[in-house]
Amino acid sequence: MQRVKFLTPLTSAALLLVLLLTLLRHYAIHKESPTTPSELSTSFYANTCPDFPKIARSVIRSEVANDSRSSASILKLHFRDCFAQGCDGSLLPQVGKEQGDGRSTKGLKIINNIKRAVETSCPETVSCADILALSARESVIALGGPSWTVEFGRRDNPSSTSVAAAVDAIPSPNLTATQLIESFQKRGLSKRDLVALSGGHSIGQAQCSTFSARLFNGTAGDSIDPALKSRLEKTCPPTAPNRLNNLDPSPTTFDNLYFRAVQANQSLLFSDQQLLQSDLAGFVKEFADNQKAFFIAFANAMIKIGKLSPLTGGHGEIRASC
């Protein structure tokens, strides 16, 4: 007669532990899905398109040499794309289709120039999202700013984000310090990241409409320099909302003069001047006194920006045109 073996309490506990570990392992594998930034890599195109960085760098340098404002256009485009719904190139298809965003249109033309050159070298390989991420870095370097590590492997989102939706997603130039902090923290960015990334306003220009409320309506808690306000009232009458003004004293050089302007209450944007509020002011002083510290903080923050919800692995697509 065959004996029936019963599991001892110890054996049952061991089997339960094995089952639990198996479930946890399955969950961990599921969490490491193709949509996580862990699949981004600096060597992603090492075999499939090794000349990609060199091609992008060449186009960027040429464009910036012809028009230094190109750097700000590309940096802003990358920032908007990532803040909207992640670094997936979803903003690009809509840029140029909507009025009032000429600078983003300019940036898109450059991205498409790079895309065409890359497609000639390695067709259907490099995503527009990756091109935009690398171009942002090369644009900053071209004007004397810092470098940072850019990992690749992003894929393009088949769905597009409207320019209006992207504008709604990014921090408004009229936000207070508290609102800015909340907006950045929702995306895993610290107060230090917030101040460092604001230093991107070291280059480029802003339309009068983005700060006209400070001039004619008055904004609670504002501390604009009276001399600057008087000058801007003359150069930015209500009849010229699209007129451009430099964001900082050296708009064609990526440096820390922006933070010195903030300290002197000479920022164009209300949101920039808000960096003197709360405990953000300490970072402003640090970066105003030490350009190297600013460059390091900006580079670290840009690495974080580039990892905001990318599509990787089998998700998304590689567009033929951005």
C-alpha positions, 0 to 999 in steps of 0.5 A: 500500500502506497504511503501518502506523504503529508507536507510538514509546516516547515515544508509548506512555509518553504513552498509559500516562500518560493511562490512569493519570491516568484510573484515578486520577481514577476512583478519586478520584471513587469515594472522594468517594462520597455517604457522605463528610462533604464533602457536609455543608453549612451551606446544605443546607436554605437553599432546602428548609427555611430555618426549620429552625434557628429552629424547633429553637432555639425548641423547645430554649430552651423545653425548657431553660427548663422543665428545664435537665437537658434540655441534658445529655440531648440533648448526651449523646444526640448524643455516643452516637449519633455514637460508636456507628456514626456520626452517622446517628440509628441510636440514636434508634429504640431509645431508650425501648424499653430500661429504665434510660436515662431521660435519653436518653428525655427527650432523644428526646422533645425531638428528636421535638417539634422533628421534628414542628414541622419536618415542619409547615413542610417535610415529609420534608426534615430528617433526625433526625440533623441535628436531633440535631446542631443540638439539641446545639449549641443545648442548650449555648448555652442554658446559656451555652456556646459556639456552633459551625458545624453542617453539614447533609446527614446522612440517617437510617440505616434500621437502628437501634443498640440502647442497649446497643450504644451504651453499649458504644461510648462510653467507660466511666466506669471507663476509665483515661487510656490507655484513654480516649486509645485510644478517642478516637484510634480516631475521629480525636480528639486528646488535646486533643479528649478533655479538651475533650469531657469538659468536657461534664460541666459540665452534667447529673448522674450516677447513683450506679451510675456511680461507686459502685465508687470509694466502696465497692470502691476503684479502683487509681490513684484519687485522690478527695477524702476529703471528697467520698468521705465525702459521697457514701457517705452520699448514694449507699448501695448501695441507691440505684444510680439516685440522681442527683448533679451532675457539677460544682459548677454543673450548670445552667451550661456553664462551666470549673468542671468542670476546677477540680473535676478539679484538686481531685480532686472529680470524680464519675467515675473517668474524669474524674479520670483526666484528671490522668494522663499529658500530659492534665493540661496541657489540664485546667490550660489549660481551668481557667485559661482558659474561652475556651480551653475553649470554643474547644477544645470547639467544635472537637471538637464539629465533629469529632464531628458529622462521624463517618461520616454517611450522605449523598447517596443513602444512608439515609432521612428518617424521618417520626418520630425 
